[in-house]
């Protein structure tokens, strides 16, 4: 499934690059591809740091940063698409870097996978409590009674 998609996207990218090159010239096309890569790398850096800060905030609150980890995956894929020369991959990569579209992608992925998980009568427990480091460890300790023993 991935290989045919890769071939189709590559052929579409070549067609779009040649069409744009005929319309605005070869040098302008190359310059436009480089400019989109630079803009994308700037957005990638900014969105990556923002997501990292949100993940650290979630961990500081004792929550698992699951959504932020998925955002990181989408940002990584978007970065790879932006570094790939071509206008189609740049457009999809830029969409992945926009917070509103990234949230839509993640919600779609979560719904799709939740249907797969719950359609097979599986049971899943999600605990949004404190992390194990912040739990009260006094519950795990046994009571110690201090005293003296005398034998006659």
Secondary structure by P-SEA (a helix, b strand, c coil): caaaaaaaaaaaaaaaaaaaaaaccaaaaaaaaaaaaaaaaaaaaaaaaaaaaaaaaaaaacccaaaaaaaaaaaaaaaaaaacccaaaaaaaaaaacaaaaaaaaaaaaaaaaaaaaaabbbbbbbcccccccccccccccbbbbbccccc
